[in-house]
Amino acid sequence: MADKVIAPGIKSGGKTEGNTIEILDPCAEDVPEELGLSPNLPDLRGKVIGLLENRKHHADSFLQELREILVQDYGAKKVVYATKFSYSAPCAAETLDALTAECDAVIHGVAD
């Protein structure tokens, strides 16, 4: 029975025709270090959290879901929602000033 070609240069049985095949493992090599919460903001209970949406596709859906989780699961007192003019432009200084004046923490949401 003749060998079956399963890809250019590769025959069944793992034999190659002069080429080397390198198989890569897509798993991460290192486990990232968990840093935990900031001592300045040990939890979100009773805090005002800002969400800054960048106007990318699905950012609004993601941040609306996050808004509910922050209040229901983490006890945030209030979530302030703001939107950038465009994902490719810097955020307006007035928007950043308003968020930093009112919020204990701000999350900038990016999505696609």
Secondary structure, DSSP 4 states (H G I P E B T S, - for coil): -PPPEEETTEETTS-BSS----PPP-S-SSPPPP----TT-S--TT-EEEEEE---TTHHHHHHHHHHHHHHTT--SEEEEEE-S-TTSPPPHHHHHHHHHH-SEEEEE---
